[in-house]
Amino acid sequence: MNLDDLAEQAAPHLATLVHPGDDDTPAFPINLPMFQPAVLPEGLAAEEAEELHLPSSDFGKLFLQAEFHMLQNQFNIELIDAAELADLRAAAAAQEHKRTAQINLHCQCGTKLARIAVRDFDTQNPRVNGPALIKAMTAMSPDCGQGHKA
């Protein structure tokens, strides 16, 4: 999701921003003149932007760009649109049965050495029951001619 595009699309809605309220307070509008260019005297927004050395007089867009930047960089929050999130959730659900995969390890001669459970989708850095694997491996003979018997 392009946050500059999102800021541009959302900025006009700041002029009609409504707080959702809570259990004790009903929803109420938040009227901030800086986000309502129609109520500012003609040219004031441009003058303010110039005086503050801002690249634009679109205060809503600038505010949202700053807000999104702060959320990402200070709070590690990534904004994602609902359709992309739904796709990611569906992909994760499709892989859920693989959360713990059973993998057989074989010697180059073809003999099965061990069966391990790889957890949490991390195929590059699988986590296994190390003590059990080490115990099983040390009980085997390193001589392929002996069939890797325990």
N, C-alpha and C positions, 0 to 999 in steps of 0.2 A: 504494500500500500504506500503510495507516494504521499508523504505527510504535507508537502506544500500544496498539492491538489486538495487534500482533505481540509487544510486550513482555508483555502480559497472558497471551497464549497460551504464550509461551516460558518465562516465569518459573518455573512449577512444574518444568520440566525441569532447572533449575540444581541442584536437590537431587540429581539423578542424573547430573550432568555427567561425561562420560567423555572424556579426552584420547585422540585417535586413535593416539598413539604415533608411532614413526618406524622407520627401518631398524634401529636398535639397541635400541629400547625397545618392548615391546608396549603395547597400549592399557591405560590405567589410570584408575580413578575419581578425581575431584577432589571430596573431601568438605569442603565449607565450611559450618560450622554456621549461619552467618547466612542461608543459602539453604535450610535445613532446619528450618522452624519447629517441627516435631514434636519435635525434640531439644532445643529451648530450654525452659528452665523457663517455666511458665505465666505470661503477662503480661510476660515479659522483652522480647519484641519490641516490644510497645506502649510499654513504659517507655523503651526505647532510642530509638524513633522520636520520642517526646515530648521526650526530653532533647536530641536532635539537631535538634529543630524540623522534622522531616520530615512531609510531608502524609499519610503512610501507613506502616504497619508491614510492608508487602509489599516487603521489601528487594530481592527478585529483580526485581520489576517496576520499581522505582525505579532499580536498577542498570542494567537493560537500556535504560530510557529515556535515562539519562545516556550509556550506551555508544553507542546509535544516534545521539544528538545529536552526540557527539564525532566519530563517523565521518563524519557529513554535513558538519559545520562546520569541522573541522580537517583532514580528509583528502579532502573532496569526493567521498565515496563515497555512492552512492544505492543503497538496498536495493530490490530488485524481485523479485517472486515469479516462479517458474519459468514459469508459464503466460503471464504478461505478457511475459516475456523471449522466450519461444518465438514469440509473436505478432509482437513487434518484429523478431526475426530473419527470420521469414517475409516480413514486409513489406519489409525491406531486400533480401532475396534476390530478391523480385519486381521490385524497382527496379534491380537490379544492372546490367541491360543498358542502363539510362539513365544510368549513371555519367558517361559522356561522350556528350552528345547533340549531334547536328549540327543547327544551326539556320540557316535561310536568312533573311537580312535583305533586305527589299524597300523600295524607295522608295514614297512615296505614289502615284506614277504606276504602280506595279506592276513596275517593273524590278528584277531581282535585283541587289543591291549586293554582297553577300558571303555566304559560307557560313562559319559559325564553329562551333567545338567548345566547348561549355559543359561544364566539368568539375566533378565532385564534388557533384552534386545541388543546388548552390546557385543556384537560379534567380533569386533576388533580387539577388545580387551575382556574376554569372558572371565566371569568369576565362577570358580568351581570349589568343591569341598576339597581343599588342598591336602589336609591330613589323610583323608580317605584315599585320594589319588596316589599320594606318596607311599602309603602303606601297601596299596595294591601293586604299585610299580616295583617296590623293593622286594616284594615276594616273588617276582618273576625272574626267570633266568635270562641273562642277556644273550644267550646262545639261541639263534633262530632254529637251529637243528633240533632243539628240544621243545619246540612249539610254544615257547613262552609259558611253560606250565608254572603254576603257583606251587 
